[in-house]
Amino acid sequence: MSGAHEALEARAGYSFRDRELLAQALTHASADAGLSNERLEFLGDRVLGLVIASHLHERFPAAEEGELSLRFNALVRKEACGEVGKALQLDAALRASAGEVRGAMAASIIADATEALLGAIFLDGGYKAARDFVLRHWQAQFERPVTSGQDAKTRLQEWAQALLKGKGLPQYRELSRSGSDHAPVFAVEVSVPGAGSAEGQGSSKRQAEQAAAQKLLEKLGQSGSNSPA
């Protein structure tokens, strides 16, 4: 076991019994496709969701489903995982090609490795060890106020990033434009692969996109009080 791995264990607050699991969690496919951390990332993503959902359910007994969903999405999204990975200095122990680590995918690789590390902890130490890890390293994010003031397009994008892991982001398509030049009416359709679509109208393309996003959020049970901007 390398000194970088031991240092990471100390920062993470968990010592592995199966050191090969830790090595795999920190191996990107660009370094070794046969030992890629992708399967552990898949597992860690699901473990993270369960821990976060369970903790939110316990911590906010009076919160409605909409508020819980908003908090959940903020805590499981790529940016949240990347923030934890950066604090743990995962890049110091991560095995990946230099081009990947230094390129635009660096933040995503660290976020994925954070989930892979969680998956490895779950396999090595069980649910309690994984839960302790999440509650320790996501603690600061749990304390942040819920950002309910976001517009519909932002909330839809964050929902898609959190639930679909960035593989099905919202796509907007202008359907029509009617009315006069001084009072146009735009019709726009938004779709998310695997989640459906919705249409909205507005006096500008942006307003129509906001209206469409809001309608799709309502279909998905993620409606809020935000009005189109």
LUMKEDO-234494 format. One record per residue (C-alpha): x, y, z; residue number from 1; residue in three letters. Coordinates in steps of 0.2 Angstrom, whole numbers, plus 5000, padded with zeros to 4 digits. Layout:
residues N
+------+------+------+------+------+
|   px |   py |   pz | nuke | filo |
+------+------+------+------+------+
|    X |    Y |    Z |  NUM |  ALA |
...
+------+------+------+------+------+
END
This chain:
residues 229
+------+------+------+------+------+
|   px |   py |   pz | nuke | filo |
+------+------+------+------+------+
| 5000 | 5000 | 5000 |    1 |  MET |
| 5007 | 5017 | 4995 |    2 |  SER |
| 5010 | 5031 | 5006 |    3 |  GLY |
| 4997 | 5041 | 4996 |    4 |  ALA |
| 4984 | 5028 | 5000 |    5 |  HIS |
| 4988 | 5028 | 5019 |    6 |  GLU |
| 4987 | 5047 | 5019 |    7 |  ALA |
| 4970 | 5046 | 5011 |    8 |  LEU |
| 4964 | 5033 | 5023 |    9 |  GLU |
| 4969 | 5045 | 5037 |   10 |  ALA |
| 4960 | 5059 | 5029 |   11 |  ARG |
| 4944 | 5048 | 5026 |   12 |  ALA |
| 4944 | 5041 | 5043 |   13 |  GLY |
| 4943 | 5023 | 5037 |   14 |  TYR |
| 4956 | 5010 | 5036 |   15 |  SER |
| 4953 | 4996 | 5023 |   16 |  PHE |
| 4955 | 4978 | 5027 |   17 |  ARG |
| 4954 | 4973 | 5008 |   18 |  ASP |
| 4967 | 4985 | 5001 |   19 |  ARG |
| 4964 | 4980 | 4984 |   20 |  GLU |
| 4946 | 4988 | 4985 |   21 |  LEU |
| 4954 | 5004 | 4989 |   22 |  LEU |
| 4967 | 5003 | 4975 |   23 |  ALA |
| 4952 | 4999 | 4963 |   24 |  GLN |
| 4942 | 5014 | 4969 |   25 |  ALA |
| 4956 | 5025 | 4965 |   26 |  LEU |
| 4960 | 5018 | 4947 |   27 |  THR |
| 4952 | 5027 | 4932 |   28 |  HIS |
| 4949 | 5018 | 4916 |   29 |  ALA |
| 4962 | 5028 | 4907 |   30 |  SER |
| 4976 | 5020 | 4919 |   31 |  ALA |
| 4970 | 5002 | 4919 |   32 |  ASP |
| 4953 | 4997 | 4910 |   33 |  ALA |
| 4954 | 4980 | 4919 |   34 |  GLY |
| 4954 | 4988 | 4936 |   35 |  LEU |
| 4943 | 5003 | 4933 |   36 |  SER |
| 4933 | 5010 | 4947 |   37 |  ASN |
| 4917 | 5012 | 4937 |   38 |  GLU |
| 4908 | 4997 | 4945 |   39 |  ARG |
| 4912 | 5004 | 4962 |   40 |  LEU |
| 4906 | 5021 | 4957 |   41 |  GLU |
| 4890 | 5013 | 4952 |   42 |  PHE |
| 4888 | 5005 | 4969 |   43 |  LEU |
| 4894 | 5020 | 4978 |   44 |  GLY |
| 4881 | 5031 | 4969 |   45 |  ASP |
| 4867 | 5020 | 4976 |   46 |  ARG |
| 4874 | 5019 | 4993 |   47 |  VAL |
| 4876 | 5038 | 4994 |   48 |  LEU |
| 4858 | 5040 | 4988 |   49 |  GLY |
| 4852 | 5028 | 5002 |   50 |  LEU |
| 4862 | 5037 | 5016 |   51 |  VAL |
| 4857 | 5054 | 5011 |   52 |  ILE |
| 4838 | 5050 | 5009 |   53 |  ALA |
| 4838 | 5041 | 5026 |   54 |  SER |
| 4847 | 5055 | 5035 |   55 |  HIS |
| 4836 | 5068 | 5027 |   56 |  LEU |
| 4820 | 5058 | 5032 |   57 |  HIS |
| 4827 | 5057 | 5050 |   58 |  GLU |
| 4833 | 5075 | 5052 |   59 |  ARG |
| 4818 | 5084 | 5044 |   60 |  PHE |
| 4803 | 5075 | 5050 |   61 |  PRO |
| 4791 | 5090 | 5046 |   62 |  ALA |
| 4798 | 5093 | 5028 |   63 |  ALA |
| 4787 | 5089 | 5013 |   64 |  GLU |
| 4793 | 5078 | 4999 |   65 |  GLU |
| 4797 | 5093 | 4988 |   66 |  GLY |
| 4809 | 5101 | 5001 |   67 |  GLU |
| 4817 | 5084 | 5004 |   68 |  LEU |
| 4820 | 5081 | 4986 |   69 |  SER |
| 4828 | 5098 | 4984 |   70 |  LEU |
| 4840 | 5095 | 4998 |   71 |  ARG |
| 4843 | 5077 | 4991 |   72 |  PHE |
| 4847 | 5083 | 4974 |   73 |  ASN |
| 4860 | 5096 | 4981 |   74 |  ALA |
| 4869 | 5083 | 4991 |   75 |  LEU |
| 4871 | 5069 | 4978 |   76 |  VAL |
| 4875 | 5079 | 4963 |   77 |  ARG |
| 4892 | 5078 | 4955 |   78 |  LYS |
| 4897 | 5095 | 4962 |   79 |  GLU |
| 4894 | 5089 | 4980 |   80 |  ALA |
| 4904 | 5073 | 4977 |   81 |  CYS |
| 4918 | 5083 | 4969 |   82 |  GLY |
| 4919 | 5095 | 4983 |   83 |  GLU |
| 4921 | 5080 | 4995 |   84 |  VAL |
| 4934 | 5072 | 4984 |   85 |  GLY |
| 4944 | 5089 | 4983 |   86 |  LYS |
| 4944 | 5091 | 5002 |   87 |  ALA |
| 4950 | 5073 | 5004 |   88 |  LEU |
| 4964 | 5077 | 4991 |   89 |  GLN |
| 4959 | 5061 | 4981 |   90 |  LEU |
| 4969 | 5068 | 4966 |   91 |  ASP |
| 4985 | 5064 | 4976 |   92 |  ALA |
| 4981 | 5046 | 4976 |   93 |  ALA |
| 4971 | 5044 | 4960 |   94 |  LEU |
| 4978 | 5033 | 4946 |   95 |  ARG |
| 4973 | 5041 | 4929 |   96 |  ALA |
| 4982 | 5046 | 4913 |   97 |  SER |
| 4990 | 5064 | 4914 |   98 |  ALA |
| 4979 | 5070 | 4900 |   99 |  GLY |
| 4963 | 5065 | 4909 |  100 |  GLU |
| 4968 | 5073 | 4926 |  101 |  VAL |
| 4974 | 5089 | 4919 |  102 |  ARG |
| 4960 | 5091 | 4906 |  103 |  GLY |
| 4942 | 5096 | 4907 |  104 |  ALA |
| 4936 | 5080 | 4915 |  105 |  MET |
| 4947 | 5081 | 4930 |  106 |  ALA |
| 4933 | 5087 | 4941 |  107 |  ALA |
| 4921 | 5074 | 4935 |  108 |  SER |
| 4935 | 5060 | 4938 |  109 |  ILE |
| 4937 | 5066 | 4956 |  110 |  ILE |
| 4918 | 5066 | 4959 |  111 |  ALA |
| 4917 | 5048 | 4952 |  112 |  ASP |
| 4932 | 5042 | 4962 |  113 |  ALA |
| 4923 | 5049 | 4978 |  114 |  THR |
| 4908 | 5038 | 4974 |  115 |  GLU |
| 4919 | 5023 | 4970 |  116 |  ALA |
| 4928 | 5026 | 4987 |  117 |  LEU |
| 4911 | 5026 | 4996 |  118 |  LEU |
| 4907 | 5010 | 4986 |  119 |  GLY |
| 4923 | 5002 | 4992 |  120 |  ALA |
| 4920 | 5007 | 5010 |  121 |  ILE |
| 4903 | 4999 | 5009 |  122 |  PHE |
| 4910 | 4982 | 5003 |  123 |  LEU |
| 4924 | 4982 | 5015 |  124 |  ASP |
| 4915 | 4988 | 5031 |  125 |  GLY |
| 4897 | 4987 | 5028 |  126 |  GLY |
| 4883 | 5000 | 5028 |  127 |  TYR |
| 4887 | 5008 | 5045 |  128 |  LYS |
| 4905 | 5012 | 5039 |  129 |  ALA |
| 4898 | 5019 | 5023 |  130 |  ALA |
| 4885 | 5030 | 5032 |  131 |  ARG |
| 4898 | 5036 | 5045 |  132 |  ASP |
| 4909 | 5041 | 5030 |  133 |  PHE |
| 4895 | 5051 | 5022 |  134 |  VAL |
| 4889 | 5059 | 5037 |  135 |  LEU |
| 4907 | 5065 | 5042 |  136 |  ARG |
| 4912 | 5071 | 5025 |  137 |  HIS |
| 4895 | 5079 | 5019 |  138 |  TRP |
| 4892 | 5087 | 5036 |  139 |  GLN |
| 4896 | 5105 | 5030 |  140 |  ALA |
| 4884 | 5103 | 5015 |  141 |  GLN |
| 4870 | 5096 | 5026 |  142 |  PHE |
| 4871 | 5113 | 5036 |  143 |  GLU |
| 4869 | 5124 | 5020 |  144 |  ARG |
| 4852 | 5131 | 5018 |  145 |  PRO |
| 4841 | 5124 | 5004 |  146 |  VAL |
| 4842 | 5135 | 4989 |  147 |  THR |
| 4823 | 5136 | 4984 |  148 |  SER |
| 4825 | 5152 | 4975 |  149 |  GLY |
| 4832 | 5144 | 4959 |  150 |  GLN |
| 4823 | 5145 | 4943 |  151 |  ASP |
| 4814 | 5131 | 4934 |  152 |  ALA |
| 4828 | 5128 | 4921 |  153 |  LYS |
| 4841 | 5127 | 4935 |  154 |  THR |
| 4831 | 5115 | 4946 |  155 |  ARG |
| 4827 | 5104 | 4931 |  156 |  LEU |
| 4845 | 5103 | 4926 |  157 |  GLN |
| 4851 | 5099 | 4944 |  158 |  GLU |
| 4837 | 5086 | 4945 |  159 |  TRP |
| 4844 | 5078 | 4929 |  160 |  ALA |
| 4862 | 5079 | 4935 |  161 |  GLN |
| 4858 | 5071 | 4951 |  162 |  ALA |
| 4846 | 5057 | 4946 |  163 |  LEU |
| 4853 | 5053 | 4929 |  164 |  LEU |
| 4872 | 5057 | 4932 |  165 |  LYS |
| 4873 | 5069 | 4918 |  166 |  GLY |
| 4868 | 5056 | 4905 |  167 |  LYS |
| 4852 | 5064 | 4901 |  168 |  GLY |
| 4852 | 5083 | 4902 |  169 |  LEU |
| 4837 | 5094 | 4897 |  170 |  PRO |
| 4836 | 5098 | 4879 |  171 |  GLN |
| 4825 | 5113 | 4873 |  172 |  TYR |
| 4817 | 5114 | 4856 |  173 |  ARG |
| 4808 | 5129 | 4849 |  174 |  GLU |
| 4791 | 5123 | 4842 |  175 |  LEU |
| 4784 | 5139 | 4835 |  176 |  SER |
| 4784 | 5158 | 4836 |  177 |  ARG |
| 4768 | 5168 | 4833 |  178 |  SER |
| 4760 | 5185 | 4836 |  179 |  GLY |
| 4767 | 5202 | 4831 |  180 |  SER |
| 4785 | 5208 | 4832 |  181 |  ASP |
| 4780 | 5218 | 4847 |  182 |  HIS |
| 4770 | 5205 | 4856 |  183 |  ALA |
| 4778 | 5188 | 4850 |  184 |  PRO |
| 4773 | 5171 | 4858 |  185 |  VAL |
| 4785 | 5157 | 4858 |  186 |  PHE |
| 4782 | 5139 | 4861 |  187 |  ALA |
| 4796 | 5128 | 4867 |  188 |  VAL |
| 4797 | 5109 | 4871 |  189 |  GLU |
| 4809 | 5103 | 4884 |  190 |  VAL |
| 4814 | 5084 | 4885 |  191 |  SER |
| 4824 | 5074 | 4896 |  192 |  VAL |
| 4829 | 5056 | 4890 |  193 |  PRO |
| 4820 | 5043 | 4900 |  194 |  GLY |
| 4810 | 5056 | 4910 |  195 |  ALA |
| 4798 | 5063 | 4897 |  196 |  GLY |
| 4794 | 5080 | 4890 |  197 |  SER |
| 4783 | 5096 | 4892 |  198 |  ALA |
| 4779 | 5112 | 4882 |  199 |  GLU |
| 4778 | 5130 | 4888 |  200 |  GLY |
| 4774 | 5147 | 4881 |  201 |  GLN |
| 4780 | 5164 | 4884 |  202 |  GLY |
| 4783 | 5181 | 4877 |  203 |  SER |
| 4802 | 5177 | 4875 |  204 |  SER |
| 4811 | 5161 | 4871 |  205 |  LYS |
| 4818 | 5161 | 4889 |  206 |  ARG |
| 4801 | 5163 | 4897 |  207 |  GLN |
| 4794 | 5149 | 4886 |  208 |  ALA |
| 4809 | 5138 | 4891 |  209 |  GLU |
| 4806 | 5142 | 4910 |  210 |  GLN |
| 4788 | 5138 | 4908 |  211 |  ALA |
| 4792 | 5121 | 4899 |  212 |  ALA |
| 4804 | 5117 | 4913 |  213 |  ALA |
| 4792 | 5121 | 4926 |  214 |  GLN |
| 4778 | 5110 | 4918 |  215 |  LYS |
| 4791 | 5095 | 4917 |  216 |  LEU |
| 4796 | 5097 | 4935 |  217 |  LEU |
| 4778 | 5096 | 4940 |  218 |  GLU |
| 4776 | 5080 | 4930 |  219 |  LYS |
| 4791 | 5073 | 4939 |  220 |  LEU |
| 4784 | 5078 | 4956 |  221 |  GLY |
| 4798 | 5091 | 4958 |  222 |  GLN |
| 4787 | 5107 | 4957 |  223 |  SER |
| 4791 | 5123 | 4966 |  224 |  GLY |
| 4784 | 5140 | 4968 |  225 |  SER |
| 4796 | 5148 | 4956 |  226 |  ASN |
| 4789 | 5158 | 4941 |  227 |  SER |
| 4797 | 5160 | 4924 |  228 |  PRO |
| 4810 | 5174 | 4923 |  229 |  ALA |
+------+------+------+------+------+
END
